[in-house]
Amino acid sequence: MQKEDKTASKGVASGIPVYCAFDELADIGSLKPHPRNPNRHPESQIALLAKIIKAQGWRAPITVSNRSGYIVRGHGRLLAAQLLGVKQVPVDRQDYASDEEELADLIADNRVAELAEMDRLSLAELLREIEAAGLDLEIAGFTKTDMAMLVAEVSATDASSISHDDGSDSSETSEQGGAAVRCPWCGYEFVP
C-alpha cells in the first residue's frame, strides 16, 4: 500500500500550488472586492504577502459571499495575486443569512487577529529555527532587521532575569570590532 503524501497540493492556480481547501479556482478578474471593506493594505504588506504566497503556495483561499458576490475574506490575497500577475486564485464560496452577518464576518476576520498577543520570546525562538533551516525569514512575515530588533527588545527587556548555566555573557565582540548581541534564549546573533 502506498503512503499518502500529506504535503501534496490540492491543485495549482496559475503555477502556484494550492494547499488549502477551496471550492473553485476563479479568474481574478471575476472577483469583486467588498466596497465596504474598512481595511487598507499598504504596498509593503502586499509585496510581502505576494512573496509568501509565491514561496509557500496558497494556504488560505479568498472567501466570496454567495449572497452579495463580494470578497469577504482575502482582499489582501487578491491584491497579492494581482501583483504576482496570476490569473486564477483559490476561492471558498460561503452563504450568509443576512448582509449584516456578511459584514460582521468581514470585520471579524481582521479584528480577531489584531487582538492576539505575541509572546516575543517564543517568536524569536521560532524565527531562529526558520532561519537556521535556511529559509528566508520573509516567508514568515519578518525581515532580518525585524529579527534583530526583536532580539534586541527581548534581550534588553529580560536581561536582568537571565541566568546562564555556563556563566557566559549574552554579548561578545564581533570581528568588525562592534559589540555583537546574542539572544540568550534562541542564540540568534547580530551586530546592532
KEDO-589538 format. One record per atom (N, C-alpha, C): z, y, x; residue in one letter. Coordinates in steps of 0.02 Angstrom, whole numbers, padded with zeros to 5 digits, always signed. Example, Ala and Ser with C-alpha at 12.3 -4.5 7.8 and 13.67 -1.06 7.14 Angstrom:
+00390-00284+00660A+00390-00225+00615A+00390-00165+00660A+00354-00112+00642S+00357-00053+00684S+00394+00002+00645S
END
This chain:
+00000-00059+00042M+00000+00000+00000M+00000+00062+00044M-00042+00111+00028Q-00049+00171+00068Q+00005+00222+00048Q+00035+00254+00100K+00087+00303+00087K+00056+00369+00063K+00086+00399+00013E+00061+00461-00015E+00074+00519+00033E+00024+00560+00045D+00031+00619+00088D+00058+00676+00045D+00121+00693+00054K+00152+00745+00013K+00133+00815+00035K+00098+00821+00092T+00075+00887+00114T+00004+00901+00094T-00028+00854+00060A-00097+00863+00039A-00101+00918-00013A-00153+00958-00009S-00161+01012-00057S-00183+00984-00125S-00172+01024-00177K-00190+01005-00245K-00260+01031-00262K-00288+01067-00214G-00354+01096-00224G-00368+01145-00168G-00426+01176-00172V-00446+01227-00123V-00477+01284-00161V-00454+01344-00146A-00480+01405-00179A-00512+01448-00125A-00577+01453-00126S-00614+01492-00076S-00595+01475-00005S-00588+01411+00008G-00573+01388+00076G-00500+01387+00094G-00456+01409+00049I-00384+01410+00063I-00351+01355+00023I-00313+01311+00056P-00281+01256+00019P-00230+01282-00033P-00227+01247-00089V-00180+01265-00143V-00127+01210-00147V-00064+01227-00135Y-00010+01179-00136Y+00033+01184-00199Y+00025+01238-00236C+00066+01249-00296C+00032+01218-00357C+00072+01209-00410A+00044+01187-00473A+00003+01245-00502A-00053+01228-00535F-00095+01280-00565F-00135+01249-00622F-00157+01291-00668D-00197+01268-00724D-00272+01271-00709D-00291+01320-00669E-00362+01329-00654E-00371+01370-00590E-00429+01365-00561L-00450+01409-00507L-00493+01461-00540L-00469+01523-00543A-00504+01576-00579A-00537+01624-00531A-00594+01652-00552D-00627+01703-00513D-00584+01766-00515D-00574+01797-00457I-00528+01855-00456I-00554+01913-00498I-00619+01917-00507G-00648+01970-00548G-00629+01964-00622G-00608+01904-00642S-00590+01893-00713S-00517+01911-00727S-00478+01923-00675L-00406+01936-00684L-00394+02010-00696L-00347+02024-00743K-00332+02093-00760K-00258+02107-00744K-00246+02153-00697P-00177+02173-00683P-00145+02202-00746P-00081+02191-00754H-00046+02217-00813H-00041+02293-00806H-00066+02331-00855P-00066+02404-00849P+00005+02434-00848P+00055+02395-00869R+00123+02422-00872R+00167+02395-00815R+00136+02362-00766N+00174+02337-00709N+00205+02396-00671N+00272+02397-00666P+00304+02454-00632P+00304+02447-00555P+00287+02390-00528N+00288+02380-00455N+00227+02410-00422N+00239+02440-00364R+00185+02465-00322R+00187+02426-00257R+00130+02410-00230H+00126+02368-00170H+00096+02407-00113H+00137+02424-00063P+00109+02461-00005P+00060+02417+00034P+00013+02450+00068E-00038+02414+00106E-00007+02365+00156E+00048+02385+00188S+00079+02341+00238S+00104+02276+00206S+00131+02281+00145Q+00154+02221+00110Q+00095+02175+00094Q+00041+02204+00070I-00017+02164+00051I-00049+02132+00112I-00052+02168+00168A-00080+02140+00230A-00037+02081+00253A+00029+02088+00249L+00074+02034+00269L+00066+01974+00222L+00063+01986+00157L+00055+01933+00108L-00012+01897+00119L-00064+01934+00134A-00129+01903+00147A-00125+01858+00208A-00090+01880+00260K-00082+01839+00320K-00044+01774+00304K+00007+01780+00263I+00048+01722+00244I+00005+01672+00203I-00032+01697+00155I-00074+01654+00113I-00127+01619+00156I-00158+01656+00202K-00209+01627+00245K-00179+01572+00290K-00118+01584+00315A-00086+01536+00361A-00055+01476+00324A-00025+01488+00266Q+00012+01435+00232Q-00022+01408+00170Q-00075+01440+00149G-00108+01420+00087G-00072+01451+00027G-00097+01434-00031W-00068+01459-00093W-00006+01418-00109W+00053+01450-00109R+00116+01417-00125R+00142+01438-00194R+00111+01488-00223A+00129+01512-00290A+00065+01536-00324A+00055+01519-00387P-00005+01542-00422P+00005+01613-00449P-00048+01640-00475I-00045+01702-00512I-00036+01682-00585I+00016+01709-00617T+00030+01692-00687T-00005+01741-00733T-00042+01715-00781V-00078+01756-00829V-00054+01738-00899V-00043+01789-00939S-00020+01779-01008S-00079+01759-01053S-00069+01706-01091N-00119+01687-01141N-00119+01738-01198N-00064+01771-01209R-00056+01820-01262R-00099+01882-01250R-00090+01914-01191S-00124+01977-01177S-00184+01969-01130S-00184+01915-01091G-00237+01906-01041G-00222+01942-00976G-00165+01976-00972Y-00146+02012-00912Y-00105+01969-00864Y-00107+01988-00800I-00064+01957-00750I+00008+01977-00765I+00053+01928-00764V+00124+01940-00774V+00161+01934-00708V+00141+01885-00668R+00170+01873-00602R+00113+01865-00552R+00118+01902-00497G+00069+01891-00444G+00021+01948-00432G+00039+02009-00451H-00005+02066-00438H-00017+02074-00363H+00035+02064-00323G+00028+02069-00250G-00017+02014-00223G-00012+01954-00252R-00054+01899-00230R-00128+01914-00246R-00141+01946-00302L-00210+01965-00319L-00236+02015-00267L-00195+02065-00251L-00216+02115-00201L-00227+02082-00133L-00185+02035-00115A-00193+01999-00051A-00258+01959-00052A-00273+01927-00108A-00335+01889-00115A-00396+01935-00108A-00391+01994-00137Q-00446+02042-00131Q-00455+02064-00058Q-00399+02074-00023L-00402+02093+00047L-00433+02037+00089L-00417+01975+00072L-00445+01917+00107L-00519+01906+00091L-00542+01937+00037G-00611+01929+00016G-00626+01863-00017G-00574+01831-00045V-00585+01767-00079V-00612+01779-00150V-00644+01728-00175K-00674+01734-00242K-00632+01701-00296K-00592+01650-00276Q-00551+01613-00325Q-00478+01610-00303Q-00435+01607-00354V-00363+01601-00342V-00334+01551-00393V-00278+01520-00376P-00245+01475-00424P-00210+01516-00479P-00220+01496-00540V-00191+01532-00597V-00151+01484-00640V-00092+01507-00661D-00050+01472-00709D-00052+01513-00773D-00075+01483-00827R-00077+01518-00892R-00015+01501-00931R+00017+01552-00959Q+00079+01542-00996Q+00078+01577-01063Q+00114+01547-01110D+00121+01576-01177D+00186+01616-01180D+00183+01672-01216Y+00242+01714-01229Y+00246+01725-01304Y+00307+01725-01331A+00317+01732-01403A+00303+01803-01427A+00311+01852-01382S+00302+01922-01402S+00281+01964-01341S+00258+02024-01355D+00241+02070-01300D+00303+02086-01259D+00360+02093-01293E+00422+02110-01259E+00445+02053-01212E+00436+01990-01234E+00453+01933-01192E+00409+01932-01129E+00346+01948-01138E+00300+01952-01082E+00321+02007-01033E+00339+02066-01060L+00361+02121-01017L+00427+02104-00981L+00471+02069-01015A+00535+02050-00984A+00523+02004-00925A+00475+01957-00932D+00459+01912-00876D+00426+01951-00819D+00383+01998-00836L+00350+02040-00786L+00402+02077-00743L+00452+02105-00776I+00504+02143-00740I+00552+02096-00704I+00573+02043-00736A+00622+01997-00707A+00596+01963-00644A+00531+01948-00642D+00502+01914-00584D+00518+01952-00519D+00514+02017-00521N+00527+02057-00462N+00601+02075-00455N+00633+02090-00509R+00702+02114-00507R+00751+02061-00482R+00744+02000-00505V+00791+01947-00485V+00790+01937-00410V+00731+01939-00379A+00727+01931-00306A+00762+01988-00270A+00758+02049-00298E+00792+02107-00268E+00867+02099-00267E+00895+02061-00314L+00967+02055-00320L+00998+02005-00271L+00956+01967-00237A+00982+01918-00189A+01014+01954-00130A+01064+01923-00100E+01096+01949-00040E+01080+01902+00017E+01054+01930+00071M+01033+01890+00128M+01091+01880+00175M+01103+01818+00194D+01152+01802+00246D+01115+01814+00312D+01131+01870+00345R+01094+01892+00405R+01099+01841+00462R+01157+01810+00471L+01165+01760+00523L+01120+01700+00511L+01122+01674+00449S+01079+01617+00432S+01006+01634+00439S+00988+01695+00419L+00919+01718+00425L+00897+01718+00499L+00940+01746+00542A+00923+01748+00613A+00914+01678+00641A+00956+01632+00621E+00951+01563+00645E+00886+01530+00620E+00869+01541+00558L+00808+01512+00530L+00745+01541+00564L+00745+01606+00575L+00688+01637+00608L+00681+01612+00679L+00737+01601+00713R+00735+01574+00781R+00704+01504+00781R+00721+01463+00732E+00692+01396+00726E+00616+01400+00717E+00595+01446+00674I+00523+01454+00661I+00488+01476+00725I+00516+01523+00760E+00486+01548+00821E+00486+01493+00875E+00540+01456+00880A+00545+01402+00930A+00493+01348+00918A+00473+01340+00855A+00422+01290+00838A+00351+01315+00854A+00348+01377+00880G+00283+01405+00899G+00246+01439+00842G+00280+01449+00786L+00247+01482+00729L+00256+01558+00734L+00209+01594+00707D+00212+01666+00704D+00264+01686+00652D+00312+01728+00672L+00365+01750+00626L+00337+01784+00564L+00278+01813+00569E+00250+01849+00512E+00234+01803+00453E+00225+01738+00465I+00214+01694+00408I+00278+01682+00369I+00334+01707+00396A+00397+01707+00359A+00413+01778+00335A+00367+01824+00347G+00376+01893+00323G+00410+01939+00373G+00418+01918+00436F+00453+01959+00487F+00410+01967+00549F+00420+02023+00583T+00388+02035+00647T+00439+02023+00702T+00415+02022+00765K+00461+02016+00821K+00509+02075+00823K+00485+02134+00804T+00528+02193+00801T+00583+02184+00749T+00564+02157+00690D+00613+02143+00638D+00666+02095+00665D+00643+02043+00700M+00689+01993+00727M+00736+02024+00778M+00710+02066+00823A+00752+02099+00873A+00805+02143+00839A+00784+02180+00788M+00832+02223+00753M+00884+02182+00717M+00864+02127+00687L+00910+02082+00652L+00962+02054+00700L+00938+02029+00756V+00983+02000+00806V+01032+02053+00832V+01006+02113+00845A+01049+02167+00869A+01102+02184+00817A+01081+02187+00755E+01127+02203+00700E+01181+02149+00693E+01159+02086+00693V+01207+02031+00687V+01254+02030+00747V+01227+02040+00807S+01268+02039+00868S+01318+02096+00868S+01296+02156+00849A+01340+02214+00850A+01394+02209+00797A+01376+02185+00739T+01423+02180+00683T+01478+02130+00697T+01459+02073+00725D+01506+02018+00733D+01529+02004+00804D+01510+02048+00852A+01526+02035+00922A+01600+02027+00935A+01641+02063+00898S+01713+02060+00911S+01744+01994+00887S+01709+01958+00843S+01737+01895+00817S+01708+01834+00852S+01668+01844+00905I+01636+01789+00940I+01684+01758+00990I+01689+01692+00990S+01725+01658+01043S+01676+01608+01074S+01662+01617+01138H+01615+01573+01172H+01653+01514+01200H+01630+01455+01184D+01661+01394+01210D+01654+01389+01286D+01597+01416+01312D+01586+01411+01384D+01608+01473+01422D+01637+01521+01387G+01662+01582+01419G+01607+01631+01438G+01545+01618+01417S+01491+01662+01437S+01488+01725+01395S+01455+01775+01422D+01446+01838+01388D+01384+01833+01344D+01378+01876+01292S+01320+01872+01248S+01262+01914+01274S+01268+01944+01334S+01212+01981+01362S+01209+01970+01437S+01150+01981+01464E+01140+01975+01535E+01083+02020+01555E+01073+02031+01619T+01021+02075+01642T+00954+02039+01643T+00902+02072+01619S+00836+02042+01617S+00801+02053+01684S+00743+02020+01692E+00704+02028+01753E+00678+02099+01760E+00670+02135+01706Q+00646+02204+01709Q+00702+02252+01726Q+00763+02229+01733G+00818+02272+01750G+00857+02298+01691G+00832+02290+01630G+00867+02313+01570G+00915+02259+01547G+00959+02277+01502A+01007+02228+01477A+00975+02186+01422A+00969+02121+01434A+00944+02076+01383A+01001+02058+01337A+00986+02054+01274V+01036+02036+01224V+01019+01967+01197V+01068+01924+01193R+01058+01856+01166R+01103+01848+01107R+01075+01826+01052C+01115+01812+00992C+01160+01753+01008C+01225+01761+00998P+01271+01707+01013P+01266+01647+00966P+01232+01655+00910W+01227+01601+00862W+01162+01562+00868W+01107+01599+00873C+01042+01564+00873C+01008+01563+00941C+01033+01603+00989G+01006+01602+01056G+00945+01646+01066G+00922+01681+01015Y+00864+01725+01023Y+00881+01779+01073Y+00836+01791+01121E+00849+01840+01174E+00795+01892+01174E+00814+01956+01183F+00766+02010+01185F+00796+02068+01224F+00751+02113+01247V+00772+02174+01281V+00762+02230+01231V+00815+02263+01209P+00807+02316+01159P+00769+02376+01186P
END
